[in-house]
Amino acid sequence: MQWQPIATVPDEIKRDGTRILATDGEEVCTSEAKGKYIDGSTVWIKHSELEDIGAPGETWIVHAKWTPTHWMPLPPPPGGADE
């Protein structure tokens, strides 16, 4: 797998919440698309910085705006006990 420009993420991945590996050139983390900002750019959630501030039964997620530059699919999980 090789890093690809973030603009090449397929629309299907942006719509269905598929997690990807993403980087902004400094950090690498799992990420997923969560809609769009007013300016039309994609909201990328950086899983390493999510904070759930909701009361029991409610979910509010707080995150800072993050603009990854590159992405790649996550590798498949290990297939068995010997891996």
Protein Blocks (a to p, Z undefined) as FASTA:
>chain_A
ZZddfklpcfklmmnopacdddehlaccddddebjafkopacdddfklgccfbdehiacd
dddddddfbdcddddddfbfkZZ
